C-alpha cells in the first residue's frame, strides 16, 4: 500500500456516506494505521450534495482534507459531475450503475450499489455499507475483519445482521463485476 490513500465518498444527503466514511476511518485505526475523516453536506441535508473524505496512512497525516482522491465513490450524477475533476489521473472511480460518465482516463468500476441495497438486502438505507464493502473488496485498503468490526461498532443496535449482509453484498458486487483487483 502507498503510505497515504485519499478516499472521497460522494452522493446525496441521506445515503449514509458520512457514516460510511467514519466506518472506513475506524477500520483503518483498528488495522493500526492513521486515519482522518471529514465531511460536508448541502444545507438541504437529505437530498442535497453530501461527501465524506477519509485519509488513511501508515505515516503521520499532515493535512486532513482530500486534495486529489485515490478513490472516488459517486452514487449520484451530481456527485460524479462535481467531484470527477478531483480524482487523481491514476485513481479509481467507483460509480453506481445509474451514473452516466464519459470517462476514459481512470480505472472505472460501475456497479449497482443502490439497487443491490434495495433489492438484494431489502433496505436502501444500507447502500453506504454495500459501497464500503465494494471499496474494501476492490482496494484492500482495510482488512475485512477490521471493516466488519467497525461496521458493527457503528450501526444501530438490532441492525447488525442486515449490515453484515450489506457488507457481503458489497464484496460480491466487485467479485461479480470485475476481474480487476487493485491493491493500493
Phi, psi and omega in degrees: 000137172301154186297332179222135177237134179247126185236133175240123175256122184225150180178221179241157179303141181097351179273358175079020184289331177294315175299320177302318178294318178299317180296316178300316180296317179297320178299320179297319179294319176302323178284359178088017179258170172270147179207145169230150181224136175223167187208158171203153178207156181293165182297340180285342185058270180289123178094336178279173179297143181216143174211149173232139180239139179227132173243126181240132184211150172274351179246181176294139178264116185278327186226126190276005181248146175284124176263305175231116186285141171279327179228129175238122172257126177233114181266350179227161177297317180300317180296316178301309182300322183285323191249354185301327181288349180265004179270133178303154181303324180260020183283171180252128179252121175245117182232150176290156184295344178278348184276129176266136180218158174233038187271128177234003186258349183243163169286124187239134171236112178253114186224155183277071182294309184295315181288330176296316179298315184288317188265313183279321180269330177095003179216115180295339181294347180262016178302326178298322181286321174301317182297314182288332172297319178296318179298316180298313183297323182282322189250338185058032183292332171226162178282155177298322181297314180294320180296315179297319179297316180295320177300310183294331176291332192252338183279156180300143177303140181094350180248012186301313182294319177301315182287326174296320177297318179298319178298315179298319178297324176297317176299314183296324179303315181292317179300319182286327191257358179202149170261358180284125174238115183256122176259118181254000000 
